[in-house]
Amino acid sequence: MNDITRTLARFVVDSTPDAVPAPLYHEATRALVNWMGCAIGSSQTDTVGNALRGLAPCFGPPVATLYGRDEKVDMLHGALLNGISSHVLDYDDTHARAIHPSAPVWPALLAIASACATGGDRPGSLPGIGPVSGQRLLHAFVLGVETECRVGLSVFPEHYEIGWHITGTAGIFGAAAAAGKLLGLDEKQMCWALGIAATQSSGLREMFGSMCKSFHPGRAAHGGLMAALMAQQGFTSSEQAIEAKRGFAHVMSTKFDPSVITERLAETWELANNMYKPFACGLVIHGVIDGCIQLSTEHALTADMIESVDLVVSPIVMELTARKTPKTGLEGKFSVYHAAAAALVHRAGGEAQFGDACVNDPVVRALREKVATTVDAAIRRTEGKVTVKLRDGRVLYRHVEHALGTLQHPMSDADLERKFRALVVPPLAGGKADAILQACWSIGKAADAGAALDTATR
């Protein structure tokens, strides 16, 4: 119980690229493709623009790329803003149990890679680090995901249930570990980095439905990178920041299982449990959306054909997405009623179905009033049962045990490419998508990952 933080730090510091199973590098690459699409896809949203304008007076040397935008900013603000951007649509990847792994980790890593793309000789970059190879980048990402997931799962679900947004609170540990790996921290410095991360850990579920939800992973990326940079220069922290009586786990949760962090460390990998969303909202309503799309497509449904819609869902669905009358797209992501209505009307669940226009569409709004829910504690959170009663007397039913995007029904590489293109083409010229995709898929072979991605996205 007294060396959990040090054990985790030692694991990250000692890990070598060949210690990671080869399939995980492909999974890390898939995560990059998905993350980049999400970041670019929401790069022009009000959420990102408002943050950018608010923070502009604080920017340092412009060395970090903002993906999907023309601006460059300093490393810390690059991590923050790219982290916000990648989570705005709630379309980013999600661990099978608890956390959005990529949103806090990729921005911290790419801020370093982008800043060091010319060898670290510019003001505001990192002297002595040099260009970051794709192999180093992917290895650090795998380690960051392992760190944040193990820390998060060690206090899950109690930590989440009392109101903490685990992507922000645990994500900062992953960002710190990943950034620290690229910076070459030793064991003591990595302990400090995890401690500096622990004392910044935050993110409240009360913010769901507002711009602050995407701020959480952005702030985790920013804070994790800052923790690694400070620790590299000798800034100290407790070396038992996770497990101590007044450390992260005991202060922020009513339960802590340290074995989740230490057991089979370097033998099993949490990235293998990563999932990718086909729908731009929380995973818990994907089963409902999948079922509604299937029924609407198979029976050519229109809103005026429908008399009522009955959903049977997990209790967590009503805990997270019970908003009956959302007013904005962000609120719509937390409304199972809107999700079902939009899926039936549009036969889709992409970012457009969770935009302001769709949420306030009179047709969708009217159908939303016909949606009712029943909670079944025996149903898994990604499962859903949909019954649609038509005006002509027919009753349609669909039980989705495993929605598209789950581990049991995963998105293929081709699925991820289609999602990527749908996200990237609106904010960027169509020809850019191919170049960015190629840069992402081949990142493991890049001698200078920062330069490869910066060239493709600008």
Summary of the structure (lengths in Angstrom):
residues: 458
radius of gyration: 21.6
end to end distance: 47.9
largest distance: 72.8
contacts: 1822
relative contact order: 0.14
helix: 56%
strand: 9%
